Amino acid sequence: MAEIQTQMLLASRLGFVGQVAVDAFLTQHRGVSMQLHALRKALLRKSTQPAEISHSRFPDPHSRLI
C-alpha cells in the first residue's frame, strides 16, 4: 500500500496526474488500508483463539490429524 501511494505522489509531483485524481486516489487508498488493517487484526485474533471441534464430515486441510 505504501509503494502505490508513493508512486501516485511522485506522479503528481512530476505533473503526470492532476490533483483531483490524487485526492480521489488517496481517499480510496485510505479506505482500502483501513479494511486491510481490520482484516489483519481479525485474522490475528482468530489465529490466537483455541480451535473449535469440527463436526464436519470433511477433513480440515489445516488439521494436524491428517
PDBQT receptor file of N, H, CA, C and O in Angstrom, charges set to zero:
ATOM      1  N   MET A   1       0.825  -1.179   0.000  1.00  0.00    +0.000 N 
ATOM      2  CA  MET A   1       0.000   0.000   0.000  1.00  0.00    +0.000 C 
ATOM      3  C   MET A   1       0.879   1.257   0.000  1.00  0.00    +0.000 C 
ATOM      4  O   MET A   1       0.570   2.238  -0.675  1.00  0.00    +0.000 OA
ATOM      5  N   ALA A   2       1.946   1.216   0.741  1.00  0.00    +0.000 N 
ATOM      6  H   ALA A   2       2.197   0.418   1.290  1.00  0.00    +0.000 HD
ATOM      7  CA  ALA A   2       2.824   2.386   0.798  1.00  0.00    +0.000 C 
ATOM      8  C   ALA A   2       3.494   2.621  -0.553  1.00  0.00    +0.000 C 
ATOM      9  O   ALA A   2       3.695   3.764  -0.964  1.00  0.00    +0.000 OA
ATOM     10  N   GLU A   3       3.836   1.541  -1.233  1.00  0.00    +0.000 N 
ATOM     11  H   GLU A   3       3.673   0.613  -0.899  1.00  0.00    +0.000 HD
ATOM     12  CA  GLU A   3       4.503   1.670  -2.537  1.00  0.00    +0.000 C 
ATOM     13  C   GLU A   3       3.602   2.359  -3.557  1.00  0.00    +0.000 C 
ATOM     14  O   GLU A   3       4.052   3.265  -4.259  1.00  0.00    +0.000 OA
ATOM     15  N   ILE A   4       2.354   1.952  -3.649  1.00  0.00    +0.000 N 
ATOM     16  H   ILE A   4       1.989   1.217  -3.079  1.00  0.00    +0.000 HD
ATOM     17  CA  ILE A   4       1.455   2.562  -4.624  1.00  0.00    +0.000 C 
ATOM     18  C   ILE A   4       1.156   4.007  -4.247  1.00  0.00    +0.000 C 
ATOM     19  O   ILE A   4       0.982   4.850  -5.127  1.00  0.00    +0.000 OA
ATOM     20  N   GLN A   5       1.095   4.301  -2.961  1.00  0.00    +0.000 N 
ATOM     21  H   GLN A   5       1.237   3.616  -2.247  1.00  0.00    +0.000 HD
ATOM     22  CA  GLN A   5       0.886   5.683  -2.521  1.00  0.00    +0.000 C 
ATOM     23  C   GLN A   5       2.086   6.548  -2.939  1.00  0.00    +0.000 C 
ATOM     24  O   GLN A   5       1.912   7.663  -3.431  1.00  0.00    +0.000 OA
ATOM     25  N   THR A   6       3.288   6.030  -2.741  1.00  0.00    +0.000 N 
ATOM     26  H   THR A   6       3.430   5.124  -2.342  1.00  0.00    +0.000 HD
ATOM     27  CA  THR A   6       4.493   6.751  -3.139  1.00  0.00    +0.000 C 
ATOM     28  C   THR A   6       4.509   7.009  -4.640  1.00  0.00    +0.000 C 
ATOM     29  O   THR A   6       4.848   8.106  -5.082  1.00  0.00    +0.000 OA
ATOM     30  N   GLN A   7       4.145   6.004  -5.414  1.00  0.00    +0.000 N 
ATOM     31  H   GLN A   7       3.870   5.113  -5.055  1.00  0.00    +0.000 HD
ATOM     32  CA  GLN A   7       4.130   6.165  -6.874  1.00  0.00    +0.000 C 
ATOM     33  C   GLN A   7       3.133   7.237  -7.309  1.00  0.00    +0.000 C 
ATOM     34  O   GLN A   7       3.414   8.022  -8.215  1.00  0.00    +0.000 OA
ATOM     35  N   MET A   8       1.979   7.266  -6.668  1.00  0.00    +0.000 N 
ATOM     36  H   MET A   8       1.751   6.629  -5.932  1.00  0.00    +0.000 HD
ATOM     37  CA  MET A   8       0.975   8.283  -7.015  1.00  0.00    +0.000 C 
ATOM     38  C   MET A   8       1.463   9.679  -6.653  1.00  0.00    +0.000 C 
ATOM     39  O   MET A   8       1.283  10.620  -7.426  1.00  0.00    +0.000 OA
ATOM     40  N   LEU A   9       2.074   9.818  -5.491  1.00  0.00    +0.000 N 
ATOM     41  H   LEU A   9       2.220   9.053  -4.863  1.00  0.00    +0.000 HD
ATOM     42  CA  LEU A   9       2.587  11.127  -5.085  1.00  0.00    +0.000 C 
ATOM     43  C   LEU A   9       3.713  11.593  -6.008  1.00  0.00    +0.000 C 
ATOM     44  O   LEU A   9       3.791  12.777  -6.336  1.00  0.00    +0.000 OA
ATOM     45  N   LEU A  10       4.581  10.678  -6.428  1.00  0.00    +0.000 N 
ATOM     46  H   LEU A  10       4.517   9.716  -6.162  1.00  0.00    +0.000 HD
ATOM     47  CA  LEU A  10       5.631  11.026  -7.386  1.00  0.00    +0.000 C 
ATOM     48  C   LEU A  10       5.041  11.449  -8.726  1.00  0.00    +0.000 C 
ATOM     49  O   LEU A  10       5.488  12.427  -9.325  1.00  0.00    +0.000 OA
ATOM     50  N   ALA A  11       4.037  10.711  -9.194  1.00  0.00    +0.000 N 
ATOM     51  H   ALA A  11       3.674   9.916  -8.707  1.00  0.00    +0.000 HD
ATOM     52  CA  ALA A  11       3.387  11.057 -10.452  1.00  0.00    +0.000 C 
ATOM     53  C   ALA A  11       2.757  12.444 -10.372  1.00  0.00    +0.000 C 
ATOM     54  O   ALA A  11       2.772  13.197 -11.345  1.00  0.00    +0.000 OA
ATOM     55  N   SER A  12       2.215  12.769  -9.227  1.00  0.00    +0.000 N 
ATOM     56  H   SER A  12       2.203  12.157  -8.436  1.00  0.00    +0.000 HD
ATOM     57  CA  SER A  12       1.617  14.087  -9.029  1.00  0.00    +0.000 C 
ATOM     58  C   SER A  12       2.682  15.182  -9.066  1.00  0.00    +0.000 C 
ATOM     59  O   SER A  12       2.511  16.204  -9.731  1.00  0.00    +0.000 OA
ATOM     60  N   ARG A  13       3.777  14.960  -8.349  1.00  0.00    +0.000 N 
ATOM     61  H   ARG A  13       3.916  14.130  -7.809  1.00  0.00    +0.000 HD
ATOM     62  CA  ARG A  13       4.861  15.957  -8.328  1.00  0.00    +0.000 C 
ATOM     63  C   ARG A  13       5.477  16.179  -9.701  1.00  0.00    +0.000 C 
ATOM     64  O   ARG A  13       5.893  17.290 -10.031  1.00  0.00    +0.000 OA
ATOM     65  N   LEU A  14       5.534  15.123 -10.496  1.00  0.00    +0.000 N 
ATOM     66  H   LEU A  14       5.197  14.221 -10.228  1.00  0.00    +0.000 HD
ATOM     67  CA  LEU A  14       6.111  15.232 -11.834  1.00  0.00    +0.000 C 
ATOM     68  C   LEU A  14       5.115  15.753 -12.870  1.00  0.00    +0.000 C 
ATOM     69  O   LEU A  14       5.470  15.959 -14.031  1.00  0.00    +0.000 OA
ATOM     70  N   GLY A  15       3.870  15.963 -12.447  1.00  0.00    +0.000 N 
ATOM     71  H   GLY A  15       3.582  15.795 -11.504  1.00  0.00    +0.000 HD
ATOM     72  CA  GLY A  15       2.873  16.541 -13.331  1.00  0.00    +0.000 C 
ATOM     73  C   GLY A  15       2.146  15.549 -14.220  1.00  0.00    +0.000 C 
ATOM     74  O   GLY A  15       1.464  15.960 -15.159  1.00  0.00    +0.000 OA
ATOM     75  N   PHE A  16       2.270  14.265 -13.956  1.00  0.00    +0.000 N 
ATOM     76  H   PHE A  16       2.824  13.931 -13.193  1.00  0.00    +0.000 HD
ATOM     77  CA  PHE A  16       1.589  13.250 -14.761  1.00  0.00    +0.000 C 
ATOM     78  C   PHE A  16       0.130  13.051 -14.354  1.00  0.00    +0.000 C 
ATOM     79  O   PHE A  16      -0.676  12.558 -15.143  1.00  0.00    +0.000 OA
ATOM     80  N   VAL A  17      -0.208  13.434 -13.121  1.00  0.00    +0.000 N 
ATOM     81  H   VAL A  17       0.446  13.834 -12.480  1.00  0.00    +0.000 HD
ATOM     82  CA  VAL A  17      -1.548  13.215 -12.580  1.00  0.00    +0.000 C 
ATOM     83  C   VAL A  17      -2.025  14.512 -11.943  1.00  0.00    +0.000 C 
ATOM     84  O   VAL A  17      -1.261  15.198 -11.263  1.00  0.00    +0.000 OA
ATOM     85  N   GLY A  18      -3.281  14.840 -12.164  1.00  0.00    +0.000 N 
ATOM     86  H   GLY A  18      -3.902  14.283 -12.716  1.00  0.00    +0.000 HD
ATOM     87  CA  GLY A  18      -3.847  16.053 -11.580  1.00  0.00    +0.000 C 
ATOM     88  C   GLY A  18      -4.229  15.870 -10.126  1.00  0.00    +0.000 C 
ATOM     89  O   GLY A  18      -4.338  14.748  -9.634  1.00  0.00    +0.000 OA
ATOM     90  N   GLN A  19      -4.429  16.985  -9.447  1.00  0.00    +0.000 N 
ATOM     91  H   GLN A  19      -4.340  17.897  -9.847  1.00  0.00    +0.000 HD
ATOM     92  CA  GLN A  19      -4.731  16.954  -8.019  1.00  0.00    +0.000 C 
ATOM     93  C   GLN A  19      -6.073  16.285  -7.721  1.00  0.00    +0.000 C 
ATOM     94  O   GLN A  19      -6.224  15.638  -6.684  1.00  0.00    +0.000 OA
ATOM     95  N   VAL A  20      -7.046  16.435  -8.617  1.00  0.00    +0.000 N 
ATOM     96  H   VAL A  20      -6.923  16.961  -9.459  1.00  0.00    +0.000 HD
ATOM     97  CA  VAL A  20      -8.354  15.791  -8.403  1.00  0.00    +0.000 C 
ATOM     98  C   VAL A  20      -8.190  14.273  -8.378  1.00  0.00    +0.000 C 
ATOM     99  O   VAL A  20      -8.780  13.596  -7.537  1.00  0.00    +0.000 OA
ATOM    100  N   ALA A  21      -7.395  13.745  -9.296  1.00  0.00    +0.000 N 
ATOM    101  H   ALA A  21      -6.916  14.296  -9.979  1.00  0.00    +0.000 HD
ATOM    102  CA  ALA A  21      -7.155  12.296  -9.341  1.00  0.00    +0.000 C 
ATOM    103  C   ALA A  21      -6.393  11.838  -8.099  1.00  0.00    +0.000 C 
ATOM    104  O   ALA A  21      -6.681  10.776  -7.548  1.00  0.00    +0.000 OA
ATOM    105  N   VAL A  22      -5.438  12.624  -7.669  1.00  0.00    +0.000 N 
ATOM    106  H   VAL A  22      -5.204  13.487  -8.117  1.00  0.00    +0.000 HD
ATOM    107  CA  VAL A  22      -4.657  12.275  -6.471  1.00  0.00    +0.000 C 
ATOM    108  C   VAL A  22      -5.559  12.240  -5.244  1.00  0.00    +0.000 C 
ATOM    109  O   VAL A  22      -5.486  11.313  -4.437  1.00  0.00    +0.000 OA
ATOM    110  N   ASP A  23      -6.414  13.259  -5.105  1.00  0.00    +0.000 N 
ATOM    111  H   ASP A  23      -6.474  14.012  -5.760  1.00  0.00    +0.000 HD
ATOM    112  CA  ASP A  23      -7.331  13.292  -3.965  1.00  0.00    +0.000 C 
ATOM    113  C   ASP A  23      -8.277  12.091  -3.962  1.00  0.00    +0.000 C 
ATOM    114  O   ASP A  23      -8.522  11.493  -2.914  1.00  0.00    +0.000 OA
ATOM    115  N   ALA A  24      -8.805  11.740  -5.129  1.00  0.00    +0.000 N 
ATOM    116  H   ALA A  24      -8.605  12.226  -5.981  1.00  0.00    +0.000 HD
ATOM    117  CA  ALA A  24      -9.697  10.579  -5.229  1.00  0.00    +0.000 C 
ATOM    118  C   ALA A  24      -8.937   9.301  -4.882  1.00  0.00    +0.000 C 
ATOM    119  O   ALA A  24      -9.445   8.440  -4.165  1.00  0.00    +0.000 OA
ATOM    120  N   PHE A  25      -7.723   9.191  -5.396  1.00  0.00    +0.000 N 
ATOM    121  H   PHE A  25      -7.310   9.890  -5.979  1.00  0.00    +0.000 HD
ATOM    122  CA  PHE A  25      -6.906   8.015  -5.103  1.00  0.00    +0.000 C 
ATOM    123  C   PHE A  25      -6.627   7.897  -3.610  1.00  0.00    +0.000 C 
ATOM    124  O   PHE A  25      -6.778   6.824  -3.026  1.00  0.00    +0.000 OA
ATOM    125  N   LEU A  26      -6.216   9.015  -2.992  1.00  0.00    +0.000 N 
ATOM    126  H   LEU A  26      -6.093   9.886  -3.467  1.00  0.00    +0.000 HD
ATOM    127  CA  LEU A  26      -5.879   8.970  -1.567  1.00  0.00    +0.000 C 
ATOM    128  C   LEU A  26      -7.084   8.610  -0.705  1.00  0.00    +0.000 C 
ATOM    129  O   LEU A  26      -6.937   7.947   0.321  1.00  0.00    +0.000 OA
ATOM    130  N   THR A  27      -8.267   9.041  -1.114  1.00  0.00    +0.000 N 
ATOM    131  H   THR A  27      -8.387   9.579  -1.948  1.00  0.00    +0.000 HD
ATOM    132  CA  THR A  27      -9.483   8.669  -0.391  1.00  0.00    +0.000 C 
ATOM    133  C   THR A  27      -9.717   7.164  -0.474  1.00  0.00    +0.000 C 
ATOM    134  O   THR A  27      -9.998   6.514   0.533  1.00  0.00    +0.000 OA
ATOM    135  N   GLN A  28      -9.598   6.617  -1.681  1.00  0.00    +0.000 N 
ATOM    136  H   GLN A  28      -9.369   7.144  -2.499  1.00  0.00    +0.000 HD
ATOM    137  CA  GLN A  28      -9.774   5.166  -1.846  1.00  0.00    +0.000 C 
ATOM    138  C   GLN A  28      -8.659   4.409  -1.138  1.00  0.00    +0.000 C 
ATOM    139  O   GLN A  28      -8.909   3.385  -0.501  1.00  0.00    +0.000 OA
ATOM    140  N   HIS A  29      -7.445   4.899  -1.245  1.00  0.00    +0.000 N 
ATOM    141  H   HIS A  29      -7.242   5.730  -1.763  1.00  0.00    +0.000 HD
ATOM    142  CA  HIS A  29      -6.293   4.261  -0.615  1.00  0.00    +0.000 C 
ATOM    143  C   HIS A  29      -6.491   4.161   0.895  1.00  0.00    +0.000 C 
ATOM    144  O   HIS A  29      -6.209   3.125   1.498  1.00  0.00    +0.000 OA
ATOM    145  N   ARG A  30      -6.971   5.232   1.495  1.00  0.00    +0.000 N 
ATOM    146  H   ARG A  30      -7.199   6.074   1.006  1.00  0.00    +0.000 HD
ATOM    147  CA  ARG A  30      -7.213   5.252   2.938  1.00  0.00    +0.000 C 
ATOM    148  C   ARG A  30      -8.263   4.199   3.322  1.00  0.00    +0.000 C 
ATOM    149  O   ARG A  30      -8.100   3.485   4.311  1.00  0.00    +0.000 OA
ATOM    150  N   GLY A  31      -9.335   4.111   2.533  1.00  0.00    +0.000 N 
ATOM    151  H   GLY A  31      -9.467   4.691   1.729  1.00  0.00    +0.000 HD
ATOM    152  CA  GLY A  31     -10.386   3.134   2.816  1.00  0.00    +0.000 C 
ATOM    153  C   GLY A  31      -9.890   1.700   2.714  1.00  0.00    +0.000 C 
ATOM    154  O   GLY A  31     -10.186   0.868   3.572  1.00  0.00    +0.000 OA
ATOM    155  N   VAL A  32      -9.135   1.417   1.662  1.00  0.00    +0.000 N 
ATOM    156  H   VAL A  32      -8.894   2.093   0.965  1.00  0.00    +0.000 HD
ATOM    157  CA  VAL A  32      -8.601   0.054   1.483  1.00  0.00    +0.000 C 
ATOM    158  C   VAL A  32      -7.592  -0.266   2.582  1.00  0.00    +0.000 C 
ATOM    159  O   VAL A  32      -7.561  -1.388   3.088  1.00  0.00    +0.000 OA
ATOM    160  N   SER A  33      -6.773   0.704   2.949  1.00  0.00    +0.000 N 
ATOM    161  H   SER A  33      -6.798   1.615   2.538  1.00  0.00    +0.000 HD
ATOM    162  CA  SER A  33      -5.798   0.482   4.026  1.00  0.00    +0.000 C 
ATOM    163  C   SER A  33      -6.499   0.130   5.333  1.00  0.00    +0.000 C 
ATOM    164  O   SER A  33      -6.067  -0.765   6.060  1.00  0.00    +0.000 OA
ATOM    165  N   MET A  34      -7.571   0.835   5.621  1.00  0.00    +0.000 N 
ATOM    166  H   MET A  34      -7.922   1.562   5.031  1.00  0.00    +0.000 HD
ATOM    167  CA  MET A  34      -8.319   0.555   6.847  1.00  0.00    +0.000 C 
ATOM    168  C   MET A  34      -8.952  -0.836   6.802  1.00  0.00    +0.000 C 
ATOM    169  O   MET A  34      -8.962  -1.545   7.809  1.00  0.00    +0.000 OA
ATOM    170  N   GLN A  35      -9.477  -1.228   5.643  1.00  0.00    +0.000 N 
ATOM    171  H   GLN A  35      -9.468  -0.652   4.826  1.00  0.00    +0.000 HD
ATOM    172  CA  GLN A  35     -10.077  -2.558   5.514  1.00  0.00    +0.000 C 
ATOM    173  C   GLN A  35      -9.023  -3.647   5.681  1.00  0.00    +0.000 C 
ATOM    174  O   GLN A  35      -9.267  -4.644   6.362  1.00  0.00    +0.000 OA
ATOM    175  N   LEU A  36      -7.855  -3.469   5.068  1.00  0.00    +0.000 N 
ATOM    176  H   LEU A  36      -7.657  -2.660   4.515  1.00  0.00    +0.000 HD
ATOM    177  CA  LEU A  36      -6.794  -4.460   5.202  1.00  0.00    +0.000 C 
ATOM    178  C   LEU A  36      -6.297  -4.553   6.639  1.00  0.00    +0.000 C 
ATOM    179  O   LEU A  36      -6.003  -5.645   7.126  1.00  0.00    +0.000 OA
ATOM    180  N   HIS A  37      -6.203  -3.430   7.309  1.00  0.00    +0.000 N 
ATOM    181  H   HIS A  37      -6.441  -2.543   6.913  1.00  0.00    +0.000 HD
ATOM    182  CA  HIS A  37      -5.775  -3.428   8.706  1.00  0.00    +0.000 C 
ATOM    183  C   HIS A  37      -6.793  -4.180   9.571  1.00  0.00    +0.000 C 
ATOM    184  O   HIS A  37      -6.415  -4.969  10.437  1.00  0.00    +0.000 OA
ATOM    185  N   ALA A  38      -8.080  -3.931   9.333  1.00  0.00    +0.000 N 
ATOM    186  H   ALA A  38      -8.387  -3.290   8.629  1.00  0.00    +0.000 HD
ATOM    187  CA  ALA A  38      -9.130  -4.626  10.093  1.00  0.00    +0.000 C 
ATOM    188  C   ALA A  38      -9.102  -6.129   9.810  1.00  0.00    +0.000 C 
ATOM    189  O   ALA A  38      -9.276  -6.935  10.724  1.00  0.00    +0.000 OA
ATOM    190  N   LEU A  39      -8.884  -6.504   8.557  1.00  0.00    +0.000 N 
ATOM    191  H   LEU A  39      -8.742  -5.849   7.815  1.00  0.00    +0.000 HD
ATOM    192  CA  LEU A  39      -8.801  -7.928   8.206  1.00  0.00    +0.000 C 
ATOM    193  C   LEU A  39      -7.617  -8.579   8.902  1.00  0.00    +0.000 C 
ATOM    194  O   LEU A  39      -7.738  -9.679   9.441  1.00  0.00    +0.000 OA
ATOM    195  N   ARG A  40      -6.487  -7.914   8.893  1.00  0.00    +0.000 N 
ATOM    196  H   ARG A  40      -6.388  -7.020   8.455  1.00  0.00    +0.000 HD
ATOM    197  CA  ARG A  40      -5.296  -8.455   9.544  1.00  0.00    +0.000 C 
ATOM    198  C   ARG A  40      -5.533  -8.654  11.037  1.00  0.00    +0.000 C 
ATOM    199  O   ARG A  40      -5.167  -9.690  11.593  1.00  0.00    +0.000 OA
ATOM    200  N   LYS A  41      -6.145  -7.661  11.687  1.00  0.00    +0.000 N 
ATOM    201  H   LYS A  41      -6.442  -6.820  11.235  1.00  0.00    +0.000 HD
ATOM    202  CA  LYS A  41      -6.446  -7.784  13.112  1.00  0.00    +0.000 C 
ATOM    203  C   LYS A  41      -7.397  -8.945  13.381  1.00  0.00    +0.000 C 
ATOM    204  O   LYS A  41      -7.208  -9.689  14.344  1.00  0.00    +0.000 OA
ATOM    205  N   ALA A  42      -8.419  -9.106  12.537  1.00  0.00    +0.000 N 
ATOM    206  H   ALA A  42      -8.572  -8.501  11.755  1.00  0.00    +0.000 HD
ATOM    207  CA  ALA A  42      -9.379 -10.190  12.720  1.00  0.00    +0.000 C 
ATOM    208  C   ALA A  42      -8.709 -11.550  12.542  1.00  0.00    +0.000 C 
ATOM    209  O   ALA A  42      -8.976 -12.483  13.300  1.00  0.00    +0.000 OA
ATOM    210  N   LEU A  43      -7.841 -11.659  11.542  1.00  0.00    +0.000 N 
ATOM    211  H   LEU A  43      -7.624 -10.901  10.927  1.00  0.00    +0.000 HD
ATOM    212  CA  LEU A  43      -7.148 -12.933  11.320  1.00  0.00    +0.000 C 
ATOM    213  C   LEU A  43      -6.194 -13.256  12.461  1.00  0.00    +0.000 C 
ATOM    214  O   LEU A  43      -6.088 -14.410  12.875  1.00  0.00    +0.000 OA
ATOM    215  N   LEU A  44      -5.510 -12.257  12.964  1.00  0.00    +0.000 N 
ATOM    216  H   LEU A  44      -5.597 -11.319  12.628  1.00  0.00    +0.000 HD
ATOM    217  CA  LEU A  44      -4.624 -12.489  14.108  1.00  0.00    +0.000 C 
ATOM    218  C   LEU A  44      -5.415 -12.901  15.342  1.00  0.00    +0.000 C 
ATOM    219  O   LEU A  44      -5.010 -13.796  16.083  1.00  0.00    +0.000 OA
ATOM    220  N   ARG A  45      -6.551 -12.236  15.551  1.00  0.00    +0.000 N 
ATOM    221  H   ARG A  45      -6.880 -11.509  14.949  1.00  0.00    +0.000 HD
ATOM    222  CA  ARG A  45      -7.408 -12.568  16.687  1.00  0.00    +0.000 C 
ATOM    223  C   ARG A  45      -7.920 -14.005  16.560  1.00  0.00    +0.000 C 
ATOM    224  O   ARG A  45      -7.958 -14.751  17.538  1.00  0.00    +0.000 OA
ATOM    225  N   LYS A  46      -8.311 -14.376  15.345  1.00  0.00    +0.000 N 
ATOM    226  H   LYS A  46      -8.280 -13.769  14.551  1.00  0.00    +0.000 HD
ATOM    227  CA  LYS A  46      -8.835 -15.722  15.110  1.00  0.00    +0.000 C 
ATOM    228  C   LYS A  46      -7.747 -16.775  15.311  1.00  0.00    +0.000 C 
ATOM    229  O   LYS A  46      -8.017 -17.848  15.850  1.00  0.00    +0.000 OA
ATOM    230  N   SER A  47      -6.526 -16.478  14.886  1.00  0.00    +0.000 N 
ATOM    231  H   SER A  47      -6.306 -15.606  14.449  1.00  0.00    +0.000 HD
ATOM    232  CA  SER A  47      -5.452 -17.463  14.979  1.00  0.00    +0.000 C 
ATOM    233  C   SER A  47      -4.997 -17.683  16.415  1.00  0.00    +0.000 C 
ATOM    234  O   SER A  47      -4.378 -18.706  16.706  1.00  0.00    +0.000 OA
ATOM    235  N   THR A  48      -5.284 -16.757  17.315  1.00  0.00    +0.000 N 
ATOM    236  H   THR A  48      -5.786 -15.925  17.078  1.00  0.00    +0.000 HD
ATOM    237  CA  THR A  48      -4.875 -16.928  18.708  1.00  0.00    +0.000 C 
ATOM    238  C   THR A  48      -5.956 -17.580  19.558  1.00  0.00    +0.000 C 
ATOM    239  O   THR A  48      -5.700 -17.939  20.708  1.00  0.00    +0.000 OA
ATOM    240  N   GLN A  49      -7.161 -17.741  19.014  1.00  0.00    +0.000 N 
ATOM    241  H   GLN A  49      -7.369 -17.450  18.081  1.00  0.00    +0.000 HD
ATOM    242  CA  GLN A  49      -8.240 -18.400  19.756  1.00  0.00    +0.000 C 
ATOM    243  C   GLN A  49      -8.064 -19.908  19.684  1.00  0.00    +0.000 C 
ATOM    244  O   GLN A  49      -7.534 -20.425  18.700  1.00  0.00    +0.000 OA
ATOM    245  N   PRO A  50      -8.503 -20.618  20.715  1.00  0.00    +0.000 N 
ATOM    246  CA  PRO A  50      -8.413 -22.079  20.665  1.00  0.00    +0.000 C 
ATOM    247  C   PRO A  50      -9.274 -22.637  19.534  1.00  0.00    +0.000 C 
ATOM    248  O   PRO A  50     -10.344 -22.110  19.228  1.00  0.00    +0.000 OA
ATOM    249  N   ALA A  51      -8.790 -23.699  18.931  1.00  0.00    +0.000 N 
ATOM    250  H   ALA A  51      -7.921 -24.127  19.180  1.00  0.00    +0.000 HD
ATOM    251  CA  ALA A  51      -9.507 -24.313  17.806  1.00  0.00    +0.000 C 
ATOM    252  C   ALA A  51     -10.812 -24.941  18.274  1.00  0.00    +0.000 C 
ATOM    253  O   ALA A  51     -10.886 -25.547  19.343  1.00  0.00    +0.000 OA
ATOM    254  N   GLU A  52     -11.820 -24.782  17.460  1.00  0.00    +0.000 N 
ATOM    255  H   GLU A  52     -11.760 -24.290  16.592  1.00  0.00    +0.000 HD
ATOM    256  CA  GLU A  52     -13.112 -25.403  17.757  1.00  0.00    +0.000 C 
ATOM    257  C   GLU A  52     -13.130 -26.816  17.186  1.00  0.00    +0.000 C 
ATOM    258  O   GLU A  52     -12.457 -27.105  16.196  1.00  0.00    +0.000 OA
ATOM    259  N   ILE A  53     -13.892 -27.677  17.809  1.00  0.00    +0.000 N 
ATOM    260  H   ILE A  53     -14.439 -27.442  18.613  1.00  0.00    +0.000 HD
ATOM    261  CA  ILE A  53     -14.043 -29.041  17.312  1.00  0.00    +0.000 C 
ATOM    262  C   ILE A  53     -15.026 -29.010  16.160  1.00  0.00    +0.000 C 
ATOM    263  O   ILE A  53     -16.154 -28.538  16.300  1.00  0.00    +0.000 OA
ATOM    264  N   SER A  54     -14.587 -29.516  15.024  1.00  0.00    +0.000 N 
ATOM    265  H   SER A  54     -13.670 -29.899  14.910  1.00  0.00    +0.000 HD
ATOM    266  CA  SER A  54     -15.428 -29.511  13.833  1.00  0.00    +0.000 C 
ATOM    267  C   SER A  54     -16.249 -30.793  13.779  1.00  0.00    +0.000 C 
ATOM    268  O   SER A  54     -15.734 -31.878  14.049  1.00  0.00    +0.000 OA
ATOM    269  N   HIS A  55     -17.519 -30.668  13.433  1.00  0.00    +0.000 N 
ATOM    270  H   HIS A  55     -17.938 -29.787  13.214  1.00  0.00    +0.000 HD
ATOM    271  CA  HIS A  55     -18.390 -31.823  13.292  1.00  0.00    +0.000 C 
ATOM    272  C   HIS A  55     -18.690 -32.089  11.821  1.00  0.00    +0.000 C 
ATOM    273  O   HIS A  55     -19.697 -32.712  11.485  1.00  0.00    +0.000 OA
ATOM    274  N   SER A  56     -17.815 -31.616  10.961  1.00  0.00    +0.000 N 
ATOM    275  H   SER A  56     -16.997 -31.110  11.234  1.00  0.00    +0.000 HD
ATOM    276  CA  SER A  56     -17.994 -31.785   9.530  1.00  0.00    +0.000 C 
ATOM    277  C   SER A  56     -17.541 -33.187   9.112  1.00  0.00    +0.000 C 
ATOM    278  O   SER A  56     -16.648 -33.774   9.722  1.00  0.00    +0.000 OA
ATOM    279  N   ARG A  57     -18.170 -33.701   8.069  1.00  0.00    +0.000 N 
ATOM    280  H   ARG A  57     -18.896 -33.224   7.573  1.00  0.00    +0.000 HD
ATOM    281  CA  ARG A  57     -17.755 -34.991   7.516  1.00  0.00    +0.000 C 
ATOM    282  C   ARG A  57     -16.475 -34.853   6.713  1.00  0.00    +0.000 C 
ATOM    283  O   ARG A  57     -15.814 -35.850   6.420  1.00  0.00    +0.000 OA
ATOM    284  N   PHE A  58     -16.123 -33.645   6.358  1.00  0.00    +0.000 N 
ATOM    285  H   PHE A  58     -16.660 -32.835   6.596  1.00  0.00    +0.000 HD
ATOM    286  CA  PHE A  58     -14.963 -33.406   5.508  1.00  0.00    +0.000 C 
ATOM    287  C   PHE A  58     -13.761 -33.028   6.370  1.00  0.00    +0.000 C 
ATOM    288  O   PHE A  58     -13.894 -32.262   7.325  1.00  0.00    +0.000 OA
ATOM    289  N   PRO A  59     -12.594 -33.564   6.034  1.00  0.00    +0.000 N 
ATOM    290  CA  PRO A  59     -11.409 -33.257   6.840  1.00  0.00    +0.000 C 
ATOM    291  C   PRO A  59     -10.992 -31.801   6.658  1.00  0.00    +0.000 C 
ATOM    292  O   PRO A  59     -11.160 -31.216   5.588  1.00  0.00    +0.000 OA
ATOM    293  N   ASP A  60     -10.453 -31.241   7.716  1.00  0.00    +0.000 N 
ATOM    294  H   ASP A  60     -10.317 -31.716   8.585  1.00  0.00    +0.000 HD
ATOM    295  CA  ASP A  60      -9.907 -29.889   7.661  1.00  0.00    +0.000 C 
ATOM    296  C   ASP A  60      -8.489 -29.973   7.117  1.00  0.00    +0.000 C 
ATOM    297  O   ASP A  60      -7.649 -30.652   7.706  1.00  0.00    +0.000 OA
ATOM    298  N   PRO A  61      -8.205 -29.301   6.010  1.00  0.00    +0.000 N 
ATOM    299  CA  PRO A  61      -6.856 -29.412   5.427  1.00  0.00    +0.000 C 
ATOM    300  C   PRO A  61      -5.770 -28.837   6.333  1.00  0.00    +0.000 C 
ATOM    301  O   PRO A  61      -4.590 -29.130   6.140  1.00  0.00    +0.000 OA
ATOM    302  N   HIS A  62      -6.150 -28.024   7.316  1.00  0.00    +0.000 N 
ATOM    303  H   HIS A  62      -7.109 -27.786   7.473  1.00  0.00    +0.000 HD
ATOM    304  CA  HIS A  62      -5.159 -27.424   8.217  1.00  0.00    +0.000 C 
ATOM    305  C   HIS A  62      -5.047 -28.197   9.529  1.00  0.00    +0.000 C 
ATOM    306  O   HIS A  62      -4.315 -27.791  10.432  1.00  0.00    +0.000 OA
ATOM    307  N   SER A  63      -5.762 -29.293   9.631  1.00  0.00    +0.000 N 
ATOM    308  H   SER A  63      -6.357 -29.622   8.898  1.00  0.00    +0.000 HD
ATOM    309  CA  SER A  63      -5.750 -30.082  10.849  1.00  0.00    +0.000 C 
ATOM    310  C   SER A  63      -4.446 -30.862  10.948  1.00  0.00    +0.000 C 
ATOM    311  O   SER A  63      -3.880 -31.289   9.942  1.00  0.00    +0.000 OA
ATOM    312  N   ARG A  64      -3.983 -31.036  12.175  1.00  0.00    +0.000 N 
ATOM    313  H   ARG A  64      -4.443 -30.689  12.992  1.00  0.00    +0.000 HD
ATOM    314  CA  ARG A  64      -2.744 -31.806  12.397  1.00  0.00    +0.000 C 
ATOM    315  C   ARG A  64      -3.033 -33.303  12.405  1.00  0.00    +0.000 C 
ATOM    316  O   ARG A  64      -2.110 -34.114  12.482  1.00  0.00    +0.000 OA
ATOM    317  N   LEU A  65      -4.303 -33.670  12.328  1.00  0.00    +0.000 N 
ATOM    318  H   LEU A  65      -5.053 -33.011  12.265  1.00  0.00    +0.000 HD
ATOM    319  CA  LEU A  65      -4.675 -35.081  12.360  1.00  0.00    +0.000 C 
ATOM    320  C   LEU A  65      -4.501 -35.743  10.994  1.00  0.00    +0.000 C 
ATOM    321  O   LEU A  65      -4.468 -36.969  10.896  1.00  0.00    +0.000 OA
ATOM    322  N   ILE A  66      -4.392 -34.951   9.969  1.00  0.00    +0.000 N 
ATOM    323  H   ILE A  66      -4.419 -33.954  10.049  1.00  0.00    +0.000 HD
ATOM    324  CA  ILE A  66      -4.288 -35.522   8.608  1.00  0.00    +0.000 C 
ATOM    325  C   ILE A  66      -2.869 -35.879   8.303  1.00  0.00    +0.000 C 
ATOM    326  O   ILE A  66      -2.577 -36.371   7.213  1.00  0.00    +0.000 OA
TER     327      ILE A  66
